[in-house]
Amino acid sequence: MKPLLRPRRLAPGARVAVVAPSGPVPEERLQAGLDILRGWDLDPVVGPHVLDRHPEFAYLAGTDADRAADFQAAWCDPTIDAVLCARGGYGAQRMVDLLDWDALRAAGPKVFLGYSDITALHEAFATRMDLVTLHGPMVAAVDFLKNARAQEHLRATLFEPESVRTITSSGRSLTPGRARGVLLGGCLSLLAADLGTPWAHPSARGGLLCLEDVGEETYRLDRYLTQLLRAGWFDGVAGVVLGSWAECAPYEEVRALVLDRLGGLGVPIAEEFGFGHGEGALTIPFGVRAELDAERASLTLDVPALL
């Protein structure tokens, strides 16, 4: 697995588009997130349909066509330096096929940020555009709005990426060792759901696989891991980094499941690494080569996340 193309870092005054590819966005949370961005001297531009609701399916932020149109317009606008997702939820897989990937590629590299359901777009950007993307807190997400650590790590990644080339957490080693590879991954259920589509990584071979999820019972997590194992998707993975498992079973049960399903891979596994749906979530650049030290719960990037 090769490192991907890094977009340029942001500078004060940069224009950043805020879009909603998935679920509906509460207006008060959106406004609070925009205020944080303005406090960083960014100029946020909100997509026309960000506050929409789908006429039939309340779990979607507007129609698939409108969500895709907002995304397409933001990415192809030459005055926009970054595209930030307002929140996750569900719906990115419904709109990703509506995007004109030739036009997105022609518009050039930009910063892209999101997590959770946005995993589907991280996968597409990696496979269709060979582009580094940021798995990190979203503009209208509660864990971003109320947590200074999440805000500061994202701000540093966007403006001063060389200052966060080493990402450390309070986690620990589930299986010991060091490994090198290109960072990839995201929400486990989305990675399993993407399997077999033209947007998915064909496998995690040679990668440092970052996994997290939210609100899933243990048997469902088992199902996702087993599906990926049976498909050979884990073959050749260099190491695994586990993030948050918010609103899942007690963590001891999740840990036992991971050991049962992935312990046989014989690769280093770091747990409780602090990215995903938990408080104070760290920003992880997908597509950058790094070294995992499971015992020290650290990731050291070969290069800064952004140019």
N, C-alpha and C positions, 0 to 999 in steps of 0.2 A: 504494500500500500504506500503510495507516494504522498508527500506533503502537497497541499493545495495552494492556490494563489491567494495571497493575503491582500485585503483591501487597505486603503489608507486610514490612518487614525483620524479622529475628529479634532477640530480646532475650535476655539471660541468663535461664536457666530455661525457655526455650521447649521444648515437647515436639515432637519430630520423629520421624516414622514412617520406618522403613527397610523397603523392599519389594524383591522380586526379580521384575520383570515378564518377565525373559528367561531367561538361563542360570543354571546351578547355582552356588552360592556356597560357597567353602571356609570352613569355620567359623573357622579360625584368623585368616584375613584379615578376616572380619566382626568378630571380637572386637577386633582391632587398630584397625579403623576406628571402632568404637563408643567405644573408649578415647579416640581423638582428639576425637570429638564431646563426650564428657563433659569433656575438658580445656578445651573452649570454654564450659563451663557450660550445655550443652544436655542435655536429657533424652531420649535415644533410646528409641523403642519399636519392637521388631522384630516384623514381621508373622508370624503363626503358621506360614506355609508357606515362609518365606525359605530354610530349610535343606533343603527337600524335594528329591527327585529324581523325575522322571517315571518311571513303572513300565516304559515301553517305550523312550522316547527320552531318552538320557542327557544330551543337550545342553539340556534344559529343566529349569528349577527347579520341578518339580511340574507338575500338570495345568494346562491353560489356565484351567479354572474356578476352581481354588484361587488361582492367581496373580492373576486378575482380582478375586476376592473380597477378597484382602489389600489390593489397591490401592483398591478401592471403599470398604472399611471405613475405611482410613486417611484417605482424602480426606473422607469424610462424617462423621468424628469431630470434633465441634466443639472438642475439647481439643487437637487436633493443629494445629500452625502450619506445618509443612512436610512434604513427602513426598520422601524422598531414595532414589534407586535404589542398590542394593548393587553391581550390576555390569550389564554389557550381555550380549553373546553373541548369542543368537538367541531369539526367541519373543514379542516385544512385539506384532508384527503378528497373532499368533494369538489374543491376548487382548483387543486394543483394541476389537473388535466386541462383546465380552461386557460391556463397561462401560455403566452407565446414565448417559449423558451429561446427561440432564435432572437427575438427582440430584446429579451432580458440580457442575453449574452452580449448583444451589440451595444447595449447601454453601458457596459463595463462593470467592473467590480465596485461594490459598495458594502458598507457594514450592514449585516443583518443580525437581528437579535430576537430571541424567543426561546421557549422551552415547552414542555408538556406536549399538547397536541401539535405544536409547531415542529416537533420531531419529523413529521412528514415533509416539511419544507427544508429542514436541515439535510435530510437524505437527498432531496431533489437538487438542492444547490451543490452538494458534493458530487453527485453523479452526472448532472447535466451541465454544470458550469465550473467544476473543479475549484470551487470557491470556499475559503475559510469562512465559517459562520460562528456566531457567539451563542452558546447555550447559557442563558442568564436571565435575570429577573425582568419581568415585563412591566410596561408603563402603568397599567391599572391593576396590577396584582398586589394583594394585601401584603404579601411577604416582602415586596419592594417598598411599598409606601411607608411601612412601619419599622423598617430595620436599617439602621445606619451602616452595619457591616455590608449588607447587600448593596446598598447605594454606593458606598465608597469603593468596593472592589470593582463594580461595574464602571464607575467614573474613571478609576485608574486605568482599567483596560481600554476604555475608549480614548482617553487623552494621553496617558503616559504608560503605554503597554510594556515598556522595558522595566517598569517598576514592579511588575507582577509576573515576571518570567518564572519565578518559583511560586507555586501555589501550594500552600500548606493548610492542613486541617487538623482538627482535634481527633481525627479517626485513628484507626489502628489496623494492624495486619490480620486478615482472616486466613490467608496462606502467605508465607513470607517470600521475600525475594525482590529482585529488581527486574525491570523489563523496559524495553524501548519500543516505541511504535507511534503511529499516527492516531491522534485522538478522534473518536467517533462515538455515536450512540445516541442516548436520550431516553425517552420514556419507553420502558420495556414493552408495554402493550402495543404501542404504535410501531415499534420495530417489528414485532410479530405480525401485525396487521399489514405492514408494507411488503412483507415477504412475497416474492413472485411478481411484484409490479416492476415496471421499467424504471421507477424512481429509486428503488432500494439499492444499497450496497449489495453486491453479489455475495459477499461474506465479510466477516470481521478479520480475515487473515492479515496478520502483520500489524494489527491495530491494538491500541489501548482502549478497551470498550468501556464506556461510562454508562451505567444503568441506574435508573430510578423509576418510581411510579407512585401513584396516589390512589387511595380508596379501593384497593384490590384485595379480595380474599386470597388466602394462601393457595388454594387449589387453582385459582385463575393465574397467579404468578407461576405456579408449577406448569400449567398448560402452555403459557407463553415460552418459558424456558425450554420445555420439552419439544415444542414445535420447532424452535430455532435449532436445537440440538439435532433433532431428527432430519432437518433439512441440510445439516452440515454447515450451518452458518457460523458456528463457533470454531470450526476447524482452523488451526493455525493462529488463533488469536494470541497476542503476546502477553496480555495482562488484562485484568478487570478492575474497574473502580466503581464502587457502589456509593450512590448518593442517598437521598432521603426516601423513606417508604411511609410517608404521612398517611394516616387513616387506613393503613393496612393492618395486618395482624400484629400482635406483640412482636417486637423486633427479634427476640430470641427465636421465634418461629420462622421468620423470614431468613435469619442467618442460617438456621438448620437446613432450610430448603436450598439456599444458594450452595452450601457445602455439598448437599446431596446431589444437586444437578450439575454444578460447575467444578466441584473439588477435584474431579477426575481429569480435568484438563491439564493439571500439573503446571499452572501458571500462577504468578503472584496475584493476589486479590486483596485490595484495600477496601475497608468498610467504613461507613459513616463519614464519608469524605466531605459532606457539606454543600452539595449542589442539588438542585431540583426544587421540590415543593416545600422544603423545610425553611425555617427562619434563618435569615442571614446567608442566603444561598450565594455561593461563589459563582463567578462567571468562568466557563470553560470554553476555550477556543477549539472547535472541531476542525480538523484538517491540518493541525500543526503537529509536528513530530515532538515527542517529549519522552522523558525518562520517569518511570514510576518507581518510587522506593516505598514498598508496602509497609515496611517497619516504621519508617519515619512519616508515613502518610503524606507524602509530598509528590508533586508533579513538577518537573523542571523542563520548561519549554526550550527547544533548541534555539528558537528565535522568538521575538515578541509576537503577540497575537496579530498585531496590525503593523503596517509599514510606518 
